[in-house]
Amino acid sequence: MHRIRALIATALVASAILAVPSPAMAKAGDVVRAGNCSGAADWKLKVSPDNGRWEVEFQVDTNRVGRTWRVRIYDNGILRLTTLRTTTAPSGAFTARRLVPNMAGTDTVVVRARNVTSGQLCVGKVTV
């Protein structure tokens, strides 16, 4: 019985530690969204304040290395970045970043990433 209690206590402590978000994941003022792509991939979009601008960071995780994606970042409908990114080891992920202006009023950032071979699509949207 003592061993079972010890295991339960260890599990509770471990789950409490894992539930605390890491400071590197998101800072005060960051807006983070995540979701699934049209196929077997996931995306995460983070928009952070950066000296009067917004830092846009979009990550796609496919668990497949060497896949090429076309990424487009739009800020209030204005195309701010078009680039190709390739998933890298060890995770089969890529990240695209861009600083965009913090325009007057509400800003809407939309990021689209399409796998150039399979056509798989990831779309993330944040309003700040």
C-alpha positions in Angstrom: 0.0 0.0 0.0 2.9 2.3 0.8 4.4 1.7 -2.7 1.1 2.6 -4.4 0.8 5.9 -2.4 4.4 6.7 -3.3 3.7 6.1 -7.0 0.5 8.2 -6.9 2.3 11.1 -5.2 5.1 10.9 -7.7 2.6 11.0 -10.6 0.8 14.0 -9.1 4.1 16.0 -8.6 5.2 15.2 -12.2 1.9 16.2 -13.7 2.0 19.5 -11.7 5.4 20.3 -13.0 4.5 19.5 -16.6 1.4 21.7 -16.4 3.4 24.8 -15.7 4.0 26.6 -19.0 7.6 27.3 -19.8 8.5 31.0 -20.0 10.2 30.4 -23.3 6.9 29.2 -24.8 5.0 32.5 -24.4 5.6 35.8 -22.8 3.2 38.4 -21.5 1.4 40.0 -24.6 2.0 37.0 -26.8 -1.0 35.6 -28.7 -0.7 31.9 -29.6 -3.0 29.7 -31.7 -2.5 26.1 -32.8 -4.4 23.7 -35.0 -4.3 20.8 -37.4 -3.5 21.1 -41.1 -5.5 19.4 -43.9 -3.3 16.3 -43.5 -1.0 14.7 -40.9 0.7 17.9 -39.7 0.1 20.5 -37.0 0.7 24.3 -36.9 1.4 26.9 -34.2 1.1 30.6 -34.8 2.6 33.1 -32.3 2.3 36.9 -32.6 4.4 38.9 -30.1 4.9 42.6 -29.5 8.4 43.7 -30.6 9.4 47.4 -30.2 6.2 48.8 -31.8 5.9 45.9 -34.3 4.6 42.4 -34.3 6.9 39.4 -34.5 5.0 36.7 -36.4 6.3 33.1 -35.9 4.6 30.2 -37.7 5.7 26.6 -37.1 4.6 23.5 -38.9 5.4 20.0 -37.5 5.0 17.1 -39.9 7.3 14.5 -38.4 8.7 14.1 -41.9 12.1 15.5 -42.8 12.9 17.1 -46.2 9.4 18.3 -47.1 9.2 21.7 -48.8 6.4 24.2 -48.0 5.5 27.5 -49.5 4.7 30.0 -46.7 2.8 33.3 -47.0 2.3 35.7 -44.1 -0.4 38.3 -44.5 -0.9 41.3 -42.2 -4.3 43.0 -42.6 -4.5 41.5 -46.0 -1.1 42.8 -47.1 1.4 40.1 -48.2 4.4 40.5 -45.9 6.4 37.3 -46.7 6.5 34.6 -49.3 9.1 32.0 -48.8 9.9 28.3 -49.1 10.8 26.3 -46.0 11.9 22.7 -45.7 11.3 20.5 -42.7 14.4 19.6 -40.9 15.7 16.9 -38.5 15.1 15.8 -35.9 11.4 16.8 -35.6 10.4 17.2 -39.2 9.3 20.8 -38.6 10.1 24.3 -39.9 9.6 27.8 -38.6 9.0 31.0 -40.6 9.4 34.4 -38.9 8.7 38.0 -39.9 8.4 41.4 -38.2 5.3 43.3 -39.4 4.1 46.8 -38.6 1.7 47.3 -35.7 -0.9 49.2 -37.7 -3.5 51.5 -36.1 -6.5 49.5 -34.6 -6.9 45.8 -34.7 -4.3 43.7 -36.7 -5.2 40.4 -38.3 -2.4 38.1 -39.2 -3.1 35.1 -41.4 -0.4 32.6 -42.3 -0.8 29.9 -45.0 1.6 27.1 -45.6 1.2 24.6 -48.5 3.2 21.5 -49.0 4.5 21.9 -52.6 4.3 18.1 -53.3 1.2 16.9 -51.6 -0.8 20.1 -51.5 -1.5 19.7 -47.8 -2.6 23.1 -46.4 -2.1 24.8 -42.9 -3.8 28.1 -42.1 -3.4 30.0 -38.9 -5.1 33.3 -37.9 -4.6 35.7 -35.0 -6.3 39.0 -34.3 -4.4 41.3 -32.0 
